[in-house]
Amino acid sequence: MHKAAQEVHAPEASVWRALGDVSPLCLAVLPWGILCGSLGLQMGFSALQTQAMSLLVFAGAVQLSGTMMVGNAAGLPAVLGSTLVISARHLLYGAHFRQYITPLPLKWRLGLGFLLTDEMYALSTAHTNKQGRFSKHYALYTGTAFYVGWNLATLAGILAGSQLKALEAIGLDFAIAATFIALTVPSIKTHPVLLCALASGISMLLFTYYHIPNALIIATGVGMVVGLMAESLPTRRAST
């Protein structure tokens, strides 16, 4: 009887745990969502089109890039190419989640796939490592809460953007960097990962400063190479 009661209340308990975990990230991306909403209006999108971007695309970096490119009359190949590069990391997220969601029904796989973001992936992975098992409910709750928060932030940006101009000038875009820093730092637990992050960051700063094309892609490659080299060092020492 007691065991049955635990099973009934387990999903409910995970709701509050998930909401507590995702709430700080929802607050962190609030300026980012406001920027997306206001920028859409400034680039010539209607309020409905701007909100639809968050409802259907649900990808902050892609939305900012796509909105600016479309607003500046960029061609479709350029927009699609930029979107592909920015979203490529989700292929890795999906490949990692595949082992957990393959046995689930189609509606679960589609739902979790749509809600998969950097934030949901980071929280769900940390929860899986801590609990020793993957929780589809935890992933669903964190993903849904973040989806709702993101769309509310976009709506706030639309409402503010119709009253205030040049919101991007006050530095709201720093929320992008702050959010990714908050997601990345806790995962740096080994020297190879640390060196990978440092190499990528330093390379990105240098390539951007010298206006090198495709700086993001090159910096990512540099970080991966440095990380792989650092990871292989202990093996080489052991073999000698």
N, C-alpha and C positions, 0 to 999 in steps of 0.2 A: 504493500500500500504506500509506504513511504517512498519507495523507488518510483512508483508510478507518478506520485505527486511531483517528485524532482523532475521527471521527464516532461510533465505538463508545463512546469514553470521555467524550464531551462531556456526556451526561446524568448520568453518575456524578460528573463534576467539578462540575456545577451543583448536585448534591445537597449537597455540602459547602459550597459558596458560599452556598446558600440557608439551610442550617442555621446557618452562622456569622452571617448577617445577621439571622435571626429570633430567635436565642437571647436577645439582650438584651431584646427585647420580650416574650418568654415569661416572663422573670424579672420584668419590670416589672409584668405583669398578674397575677403570682402572688398578691399580697394581694387583688386584685380578685376572682379566682376563689375564694379562700378565703372571702371575705365572702359571695359568692353562695351557696356551699355551706352555710355556717353560718346565713345568713339564712333559707334555705328551711326548715330544721328549726324555727327559731324562729317562723316564720309558719304552722306546722302541716302542712307538706308532709312526706311520708315521705322516707327516704333515696333510694329508687328514683325517686320523682317529681322530687326535686331534681336528681339526676344526669341524669335524662331531659331536663330543661330545657337543660342544657349540651350533651347529645348531639344533641338535635333542634332546639332554637332557636338555640343558638350565637351569642348576641348579649348581651354583658355588660350594657349599659345597659338593654336591654329586659328582661332577666332580673331585674335589681334592681328596676326599676319595676313589672314585672308581678307579681313575687313579693310585693312590699309591698302592691300594690293588691288582689290576690286575697286575701292574708292579712287585709286590713282590710275584706273583703266589698264591694269595689267592683263595680259592675255591668259586664257584658260590654261595652257601648258605650264606657264610660270606659277600660277596659283596651285595647280595640282602637284607640281614638282615640289614646291615649298611645303605643302601639306604632307606629302609623302615623307620628306626628310624629317620634319618636326615630329611626325607621329610614328616614326620607325621603331622607337623604343617599345611601343605597345606590342610589337611582334614578340619581343623577348618576354614581356609580361604575360602575354597569352600562352606562349610556349611553356612557361613555368606553371601557370594555372591549369594547363591542360590535364596534368596528372590528377588533379583534384576534381575537375568538373566533367570530365569525360563520362563517368558513370551516371551523371545527373540527367533528368529529363530535358528535352529540347527547350522548354520554356525557361528553365533555370539557366541553361547555357547561354541562351540569347539575352536574358535579362542581365546576368553578371557580365557578359561581354560588352553590353552597352554601357554599363555603369563602371567599367574598368577605367580608372584614372591613376595617376601617380599616387594620389592620396589613398585611394582605396587599396591599391596594390601594396603600398608600404604598411598600412595598418593591418591588412589581412595577413600579410606574410609574417609580421611581428607576432600577431595573435596565434598563427599556426605554429610558429617556432616555440612560443611560450606554452601553449596548451598541448602540443604534440599531435594535433590533428587539425584538419581544415574544417572550418565551420561555414557552411553556405549561408546560414542565417546572419552571421556576423558580417560577412562580405556584403550581403544584400542590404543590411541596415546601414552600414557605413557608406556604401555607394549611394543609396537612396537619399540619406540625409545630406550628403555632399551635393547631390544633384539639386535638391530643393534649395539648399543654401546658395548655390551658384546662380540659380535662376532668380532668386529673390535679390541677390546682389546686382544682377544684370538689370532687373526692373528698377532698382534704386538708381542705377546709373542712367537709365532712360529718363526717369523723372527728374533727376538732377541735371542731366544734360540738356533738357529742354529749358531749364532756367539759367544754368551757368555754362559758360563757354570755356574752352581750353582747360578742361579738368586734368588732362595729361601733363600740363605744365607744373602742377603741384607735386609731381613725383609719385603718383599712385602706382606707376609701373614698377616701383621698387618691390611691391608685394610679390611680383613674379620671382625675383631673385630670393627674397626672404623665405618664400614657401619652399622652393627647391633646396635651399640650405637646410631648413628645418627637417626636410625629408631625408636628405643625404647624410648629414653628420652622424645621426645615430647608427647608421649602417657601416660606418668606418670603424672596424674592429680589428683589422689586421694591417700589417705593414704594406703588403701589395695593394690593398684597396686604398690606403692612405696615399701611397705614391701615385696611383692611378688618378685619384681626385686632384692631387696637387699638379701633376703633369698636365691634365686636361685644363685646369683653371689657369695656370700660368701660360700655357700655349694659347688659350683663347684670348687672354689679355694682349699678348704680343701680336698675334695675328690680326686682331681687331685694330690695334694701334697702328700697325703698318698697312692697314686696308687690304689684307690678303683675301682674295675671293674664297668663298666656302670655308670660312674660318671655323665654323662650328663642326663641320664634318671632319676637317683635318685635325682639330684639337681632340675630338673624340677618338680618332685613330691613334693619335700620339698617346693618349691616356691608356688605351687598351694595350698597346705595345709595351709601355712601361710597366703596367700591371702584370702582364704575362711574364716579362723578363724578371721582375722582382719575385714572382711566385716560383719561378724555376730555379732561383739561386740556391735554396736549401737542398734541393735534389742534387744539384751539381756538386755541392760541397760534400754531401753524403757519399756520392759515388767516388770521390777522390780520396 
